Amino acid sequence: MAKLRSLNVLRAVAATTVIVHHVLATTRGAAFGEFRVDIFFVLSGFVIALTLNSRRQTVREFVVGRFTRIVPLYWLMTLLVFALALLRPDVFNSTTANLDSLLRSLFFIPYRKENGLIHPLLFVGWTLDYEVLFYLIAAAALLLMPKRTLAFIAVALATIFLIAEHAPSRSAIVEFLSYGRMLEFPLGAAAWLLWKRGLRLPLAVAGVGVVAMYGFMTYTEWLFPLSPPLLSNGLPSVILILCTLSLEALLTDNWLCRLVVLLGDASYATYLSHPFIVEAMRKLVPKVVHGFDVTSPPGIALAVVCASAVGYALHRYVDTPLHGTARRIGNRLFVVPNRSRVTADALPEQIAEKS
């Protein structure tokens, strides 16, 4: 089954936005790119809705498929951070190498670091804590309400959020669960429903929409930083995804499209590894190249190229083999063949996104 290349293009754009955001945030505290989280969460909601409805699968197959996709590389990068913090604690600000932090990070248990932020050892992994919560709720939906999975997910996430929002405790887990952006997963599922029902925009409208929504989110985060993310970024991300999908026909088989699609394939590896590249360019390169500033336009461009190249190499030579091995082991241990399968309504178009 063919994959949606337009989603990979959007992944590549979002990953580039993440890199630029962290380049600027490390020294200038710039707000650019905060909306990259919203794009990823809405996109994840779309992909999981597509996954749940595109083929027959058991709960075990779903869980093994999702966890073997994200866990191996994340564990590897987390262990790398732990080793660096153990050997060179002086290069970290609020990360310490202790067993409690390591275990909580590896098993996606939110905790508060010394700086007060709820981050794992690999700080960008905080988004994966929400991904795992989303996967667990999706698995429960597949088990309990296989014909109403998306409704179950939306109600469950909204209920968890409302309970946590009004809870008297402000523990790390309660604060984690009261994060409004996790409601963007159901927005992504809603985008999938619209796409499934045939919503396709004219190419000209879709092209303008992509530029307009990206520009709108950039504009609002600068001028209205306290605006509700669900409204200022979540809904525009839905429109952005639908516009991007409508441009699928423009992605011809040329070298530029293939390159961007490959960068989209590697976006997960780029996301997890780019902090190492950004920090190296911020702290080490100026010692070798006098006057180098990673926040300058040439510095930002170089950071994007280097982080993307490292991310692609990591994806091809590390993540893909790890994923394949983990999936084979997971299927052997947990997936029982020839069992009765639960399924939601099948997707009319035989299209499954590679994720």
Secondary structure by P-SEA (a helix, b strand, c coil): ccccaaaaaaaaaaaaaaaaaaaaaaccccccccaaaaaaaaaaaaaaaaaaccccccaaaaaaaaaaaccaaaaaaaaaaaaaaaacccccccccccaaaaaaaaabbbbbccccccccccccaaaaaaaaaaaaaaaaaaacccccaaaaaaaaaaaaaaaaaacccccaaaaaaacccccaaaaaaaaaaaaaacccccaaaaaaaaaaaaaaaaaaaacccccccccccaaaaaaaaaaaaaacccccccaaaaaaaaaaaaaaaaaacaaaaaaaaaccccccccccccccaaaaaaaaaaaaaaaaaaaaccaaaaaaaaaaaaaaccccccccccccccccccccccc
